[in-house]
Amino acid sequence: MIASALITGLGLGSMYGLLALGFYMTYSVSSTVNFAQGSSMMLGAVLAYTFAVTLGWPMLPAVLMALALCAAYGVLVELLAVRPFVRRASNSWLIATVALGIIADNTVLFTFGKEPRGFPMPWASGSLSIGGLNVSLLQLLIPVVGLSLAAALHLFSMRTKPGKALLAIVQNADAARLMGINVPLAISAAYAASTLFAGAAGIMIAPLSNVHSDMGTLFGLKAFAVAILGGITSAWGVMLAGLIFGVTESLITALLGSAYTQILTFTLVIVALAVMPNGLFGRAEAKKV
């Protein structure tokens, strides 16, 4: 039971980590986050299902088109729900991104329908026997994808000039602009990458769950908790926090039952943040005096 819970938890944790990487991307560039991230995950699954199952497209073009539209949705979120408020030095982008996510959820509800739908993927149906347990290939692939993306983001941010340029924006946008960095374009690109990660998470979790209009709501809330727990300024931190969160959640469900899962999991998050206010790998902000 415990071994099965650990494997399930690693898959779930990688999903939380992928969504949390989206929060990391936007916060590290603009000090803002997209609270419609859960809706982005849902859109990835719904769009891939629509193209692959409803319209009968081959899987690869269906997935690529779904991810492209998720990235476009991220740009739309930044243009409509973030940029106008940031320009006026207002924090109203918080509720604006939430509202845009609710609009997306309800639009899908009216067009896609409210009935959950299974999304079979032939290549993901295979399994391997590990220690007497049958583990699906998808459950093994999800952590690999999540950790690979976290590593790529870390290397991009710390080892490349474009990555360092993006990090410079949040430190001093005016100075970055004077150095020739297109700040609005960089922020839009960060939001596009954020929702692309969320869409990828939705597509990968779809075969293990059902596709429906509110599938991303709870995932988005948990992913934000993961981002804060990991230290939202660290790609490795949020990914590691996602794995810890997912494994903890699965173990609680397996040992105590699903009735205690959300209560104990979020209680542990509160305790962890009380002990480590800046998260696992976050840094305290330097205060000017």
N, C-alpha and C positions, 0 to 999 in steps of 0.2 A: 504493500500500500504506500509506504513512504517513498520507495523508489519511483513508483508511478507518479506520485505527487510532485516529486522533484523534477521529473521530465516535463510534466505539464506546466509546472511553475516556471521553468526556464523558457518555455514557449510563450507563456503569458507575459512574463517579465520582459522578454524581448519586444513584445508589442508595446508595452508601456514605455520601454526605453526609446523605441522609434518615435512614438508620439512626443515624448519628452525632448528628444533631439530637436524637434520642430520648435519647441519653446526656447531651447538653447540658441538656435539659429537666430531667431528674431530678437531675443533679448541681448545677445552678444553684439548685435549690430546697431539696434535702435533703442534699447531699454524698454521695449514694448513686447507684449506677447499676444498671440492670437487665441482668444478664448472660444473661437469657433473650430478649434483643432479637432475636436471629436466629430464635428460635422464633416470635416475634410476626410477623416477616416471612413465615415459612412459613404461619402460620395465615391471614394475609390472603389469600394465593394459594389455599390449599386451600379456605377458606370461600367465596371468590368463585367458584371452580370448582364447588363443590358446589351452590351456589344457582343459578348461571347455566347450567351444563351438565347436572349430574345431575338437578336439580329443574326445570329449564326456566324459571327466572324471567327477566324482562327484565333487561338488564345493569345499568341504574342502580339498581334496588332491590337487586339481588344485591350490588353493590359497597358500597352504603350499609349494608346489613345486616352484611356482612363487616367493615367498618370499625367499626361499633358494637360488634360482638362482640370485635374486637381491643382496643378501648378498655376494655371490661369485663374482658378478660383482664389488662390492665395494672393495673386496680384490684385484681384478685385477687392479682396478684404482690405489690403493695405491702402488702395486708392480711395475707397469709399468709407471705410470705418476707422482708419487709423490716421492717415496723413492730414485730413482736414482739421482734426482735433489737436494733433501734435503741433501743427503750425500755429495754433492759437494758445499753445502751452496749457492745454486742457487735458485732464485725465479721463475725459468722457469716452475715449477709445475703448476703455474697459467694458462699458455696457454696450457700446456700438458693435464690438465684435461678438458679444453674446447675442445681441439682437439679430445680427446677420446669420449666425449659426442657427438660431430658431427659425428664421425665414427659410434657410436651406433645408432644414429638417422637415418643415411642413410642406414645402414645395415638393419634395420627394414623396412625402406621405400622400399627397393628392395625385401625383402623376404615376408613381411606382406602385402605390397601394400599401395597405397596412399589414398584409399577410406576410409573415417571414418565409423566405424561400431558400432552399438548399442550393449551394453552388459547387457541384462536383468538379474536381479537376483530376483527370485520369493520371497525370504524372505525379500528383500528390497522394494518390491512394495507396501507393506501395509502402511497405513497412520492412523494418529490420528487427531481428531478434537480438536484444541486448540484455544479457543477464537473465534470460527467461522471459523478458517483457517484449511485447510487440510494439515498436515505436514507429510511427508514421514518418515518412521522409520529410514531410512538411514540418513536423515538430523539431526535426534536426536542422532543417534549413533556416528556420526563423531566427534562432540564436546566432547562426553564422552570419546571416545578412545584417542583423542588428549590430553585432560586434564589429563587423567589417566597416559599416557606415560610421560608427563611432571613431574607429581608428582613422578612417579617411578624413573625417571632419577635423580631428585633432591635428593630423599632419598638415592639412590644408591651412588651418588657422595659424599654426606655429612655424611652419617651414616654408611657406610660399609668400611671395610679395602680395598677391591679391588677397590672401587670407589675412595678412597683417594689416593691409589697407582697410579691410572690413572692420577689424577690431579697433582701428584708429578712429572710426566714425563715432562710436559710442563715447570715446574718451574726449574728443573735441571735434564736433562736426564741422565747425568753421575752419579749423586748421586743415582738416582732411580735404575740404572743398578747395582751399587755397593750394593744396598740393596736387590738384587735378583729379581728385576722386569724385566721380558722379554719385553724390550721396543719395538722391532719390532713387536712382536706378539700383544702387547696391541694396537699399532697404527693400525695394520691390523684389529683387532677386532672392533675398533672405526669406521673405514671405512665401515666394514660389517654392523654394526648397523645403520650407517648413511643411506646407500642405502636400508636397510630393511625398515626403517621408510618411505623413499620415495616411495618404492614399495607398502607399505600398503596404503599410501595416494592415489597412482594411482589406486589401486584396488577399494578403497571406492568411488572415484570420478567417476569411469568409468560408473556406471549405471545412473549417473546424467548427463553425457556428452557423447561424442563419443570417441571411441578408435582409435587413429591414430598416426603416427610416430613422429609428432612434437607437441603432446599435452602437453608435459612437458616443452617446451622452455620458454614460458611466465611465467608459474608457478615457474620455477626455478629462474628466475630473480626477481620476486616478493618475493619469499621466502628469497633470499639473502638480499633484502632490509629490510624484516621483521627481519631477524637475527641481522642486524646492528642496526635497530631501537630499538629492545628489549634489546640490550646489549648481544653480542654474547657469553659472558661467563656465562649467566644465563638461565637455562632451563625454569624457570617460566617467565622470561622476554621475551624470544622469542615467547613463546606460547601466552602470553598476547598481545604482539605486533601483532601476527598473527590474533587474534580475532578482535583487533581494526582495523587493515588494511582491513580485510574482511568485517566488518560491514560498515566501511567508504566507501569502494568501492561500496557495494550494495546500500547504501543510495544515493550516487551520481548518480548511474545509474537510480534508481527509481525516483528521484526528478528532475534530470537535463537531463538525457538521456545518452546513452552509449558513445556518441561522446566526452563527457567531462570526462569520468571515469579515463582514464590513465593520462590525463593532470593534473587534480586536485589531484588525489591520490598521484602521485609522487611529485607534488609540496608541498603537506602537509608533505611528508616524508622529503624533503629537509629542510623545515621550522623546523620540529621537531628535526632534527639532528643539525641544527644551534643553537637551544635553548639548547639541551641536547646532546653534542657531543659523549658521551659515551653510549647513548641509555637510555632506561627506567631504567634498573637495572644493566647496565655495570659499571665497575670500571675503573678509570684512572690508567694507568700503572705507577708503581713507577719508577722514573728515578734515576739511580745511578750517583752520582757526586763524 
